[in-house]
Amino acid sequence: MCRVELPDGTPAWLVLREADVRSALADTRLSVDRSCSRNSGYKGFSLPPALDANLLNLDGDTHIRLRRLVMRAFTYRRIGDMRNDVIKAAERLSDKLDSSSTCDLVTDFATPLPLQVIGDMFDVPEEHRRPFAAWVGTMFALERPQQVRDSIDNIHQFLLRLVAERRREPGQDLLSALIAARDDHDRLTEDELVSLAFLLLSAGVQNVQHLISNGIHTLLQHPEQLAELRSEPSLLTSAVEELMRFAHPNQMSIRRFPTEPVQLGGVTIPAGDTVMLCVASANRDPARYPDPDTFDIRREDKSHLALGHGVHFLPRRITGTYGDRSHHRYASPSLPPT
């Protein structure tokens, strides 16, 4: 347990050990709701209220309600169809790479792939995809705050229009399925739909982009592992799990705030303080993983924390995996662990 200061000056507790991070992720007294921040004055990334009503910021019954509705839209059949769309998009982009003498993996493959997939997932009209992609790219340029705000506003307005169009004329896309999803008489509100679409967009692009580039970089740094994977493709599932542990782009889970004093790692954290759970450190904890800094595609222990843990665990059904751990199929862009 370390006392740290975040870039905006907010004091926080940094949790590093795997056992403590895993315990904290499952502790319902640690809330993701920013209204529970009292002592530290946590500000974080500011979004319009209509984009904030998503699973990353909600606890308890509201979280369970939204999660249940979302899962009704993520049917196994839909995930299977999305997997085929991912394969087609990846093949189109890789064909372009094959025809070039030089290429940039991030620019030419890792970034356009999730954008194409999400464009297909939401059935974004072809003529709107270029500005849509530009707004998403600018949204993560944190060194230009005004452009970030402008991009978020553009995306917000675009998603509002898209939701309104799908309500009038439903299609076969995921957004239409989310609009139609119901639990008895309960349905997603307008803000919840737009906020969820924004979450899928922002998390689905950045996470996939960085995991592809981190993964290729890791494999190139370990040529013997790459050669083994090429000679034995059945190891791909295990290799992806190990890449998620070893090279996942998310260093932290989303911040949390104790709703009452909580003891963690031998320290009592007051209610309302900001707590940061370091997933990257937990996934390299020598007390949990033998030789944690060794990349091993045959590693047997695959219970990493890249997809979270506890009530905010991201189901492999949403990340596009099926069956038991020996038969995972990676398909759709993944949300960040919360």
N, C-alpha and C positions, 0 to 999 in steps of 0.2 A: 504494500500500500504506500503510495507516494502522494505528497501534497504538491500540486503543480499549478501553473497559471496558463490558461488558454490564450491563444493569440489576441483575443479581444480584451484580455485582462481579467477574465473571470477566474476565480480560484476554483479548483476542482480536486477530487480524489481520483487518482489513476490506479486501477486494479490490474495487476500484471500476471499473477499466477493462475494456471489453468483451473485448479480446484475452486479458487475464489471467483473467477470469471464465470465458470459454469454455475456455481451456486447463486451468484448475483443475477444471472440471466433468468433463473427460474424463480426468483424471489418476488412475489407479487407486491411486496411493500416498496419495491423500487419501481416507481412510476415513470412512464415515458411522456406523461402529460406535463407540458411546460408550466401550467398553472400551479404545479406542486413545487416549483422553484421559488424559494423564499429568501434564503440567506445570501446566496451568491450573486443575485441579480443577473442570472443567465439570460443572454439575449439570443444567441444562435443565429441561424439563417432565417431571415424574415420573409414570409410568403403572404400573399393575399389570403384572407380567411377562407375563400372558396377553394384554395389549393391545400389548405392545412388539415382538412377533415379526413385524414387518411390513417391507415393502420400503424404508421410510424409514430403517431402522436396520441394514440388512444389506448385506454386500458379497460379492464373489467367487462361489464355487460355490453357496452358500446362496441368494444373491440370484437367480442365474441359474435355479436349480431352482424357486423360488417364482414367478418371473416366467413361466417356461414353463407352469407349472400354471395360473396366473391367465389367461394368454392363451388357454388352451384353453376357458375358460368364456366369454370375451369374443369370441364368434363374430360374424361380420359380420351374420348373420341376427338374433342377439340385439340387437346395436347398432341395427339397423334397426327392430326392434320397440320398443326403448327410445326411439328418436327419435319414433316415433308417439305413445308415452305422454307424452313431453315436450310435444309439440305440443298434445295434448288437454288436459293440465294447464294449459299457458299460456293456451289459449283460454278455459278455465273461469274462470281468475283474471282475465283481461282483460275478460271479459264483466261480472264484478262491478265492475271499475273503471269500465266504461262506464256502469253504472247508478248510480254515485255522483257527487254534486256535487263532493266533494273526496276525496282519497285520499293515503295515504303509500306511496310506491313500495316502500320496504324492507319495511314491515310488511305491506302488502296484496299484494305480488307477489314481490319478490326473495327474501324469506325462506320463504314457504310453498311456492314453486315447487319448489326442490330437496328440501324435506321430503316433498312429495307424490310426487315422482319416486322418491326413495329408499325411501319407504314402499311404493310399487308394485314397485320393483326387488326388495325383500326380502319382498314380500307380507306386510307387517305387518298384522295384523288391525285392522279399522276402530276397534274399541273401545280399542285400545292406542295409536293414533296421536297423540291429544292429549297424554297424559303423555310419550310418546316425544319429541314436538316440544318440550315444556317442558324436558325434560332436556338436549336438544341446545342449546337457547337458553341455559340456565344454564351449560353447560359452557364457554362462551366469556366468561363474566362474571368475568374474572380479578381484578377488585377485590374479589370475595367468595370467597376461596380455599376455605373450608369447603364452600360450596355447590357449587363446582366439583368438589371431591373426591366429594361426595355424588352429584352428577349422573353423574360417570364411573362410580362404583360401581353406580348404578342401570342405566346403559346396559350395563355389563359383564354384570350378572346377566341383563338382558333378552336380550342377544345369546347368552349361554350357553343360555338356555331355547329361543331361536329355533333355534339350531343343532341342539339335541337333538331338537326337533320335526321339523325337516326331515330329519334322519337317519332318524327313524321313518316319516315320511310325506313323501317327496320331492314337490315340485311343479314348476311351470314357471318358478319365480323364479330370480334369479341365485345366491342362496345355495345352492339345490339343485344348480345347475350347478357351483358351486365344490366342493361336497361330492363330486359325481360325477367331477370332473376328475381324470384320472390320467395319469401318464407311465410306461408299463410297469406296474410294481407300486407306483410311488410315488404318494402322495396327500398332500393337505394335512392336517396334524395338527389337533387340536382348537384349540390355542392359535393356530396360524397362521390358521385359519378365522375365529375370533373377532377376532383382531387385524386381519385384512384387512377384515372387515366394519366394524370400528370406524374404520379408516383411510378407507374409502369414505364412511362417514357423516360424520366430522368434516371431512375435506377437501372432500367433495362439497357440503356445505351452505355453509360459510363462503366458499369461493372463488367459487361461483356467485352467492351473495348480493351479494358486494362487486363482482364484475365487472359484474353487471347495473346496480347503482347507479352505479358509477364510469363505466360506458359511457354511460348515459343522461345523466349529469352532463356528461361530455365532449362529447357531441353537442349538448346544449343550450348549451354554451359556444361552440360552433362552428356557428352557425345556417346558414352557407353550405354547410358540409359535410353537415349534416343535410338541407338542401333538395336537395342533389345526390344524396344517398342515396335520398331519397324519390322523386325523379324517375327514378332509374336503379337499381332494386332489384338488378340483377345485380352491383352493387358491394358487396353485403352481405358476401360472403366476404372480400374485401379489407379491408372496414371492420372486421370482427371481428379479423382478424390485426393490424391497426394498433391496435385497442383493446387487444389483449393486449400489444403492445409499449409503448403509451403510457400505459395506465391499469390495468395488471394489479395486483391487490391484493397479491400476494406481493412484498415488498421484497427479501427474501433467499431464497436456497435454504437447505436444511437444513445445519446446521453440519458441518464436516469436521475430521478430525484426521490430520496426516501420520504415516504409519507409519515414515518415515525422513526425514532433512532434505530439504526441497524448496525449490528456488529458484523464486520467483514474483515477477514485477515488479521484478526486480533485488534482491530480499531473500531471504536464506536463512531459511526458517522451520523451527525445530527440530521434531523428531518429538514428537508428543503435544500440541502447542499447538492452540488452537482457531482455526479459520479460518472467517470468514463471507464468503460470496460475494454481493455486492450485485447482484442481477439487475436491479433498477430502475435503478441507475446505469449498468449495462452497456447496457441498452436505450435509454439516452439519451446514449450516448458519441458526441461529435462526431467522434472519429477513426474511427468505424464507420458512422454514419448522417448523411447530409447534413441540416442543419437538424433535429436530433434533437428539439427542443422544439416542433416544428411538427406538429400532428395532420393527417395527410394520408391519406384513405381510398384514394387512388390510388398510395400509395407502392409502388414496385416491389420493394424489398428487404424480404422477409418472413421472413428467417432470424433472428428474435428468439430470446431465451432464456427466454421465459415458460414453455415446456414442458421446460426443462432441456436437457441435452446429454450426449453420451457414454453410458456403460452405464446411467445412471439416466434417460435421456431417456424422457419419457412418450409412448408411441406415439399417433398420432392415431386409431388404431383404438379406444383406450380413451376418448379425449376425444370420440369420435363423429364423426370426420372420415373421408372416403373419397377414394380416388383421388388425383390430383395436386393441387397447391396451388390450382389454378383451379376445383376442384369440391368444396371442403370442405363437409361438412354437419355442423353442430354439433348434437349430440344429448344425450349423457349428461353428468352432473356430472363435472367433471374432478378428478383428483388434483392435489396440488401438485407443482411440479417438485422433484426431489431432486438 
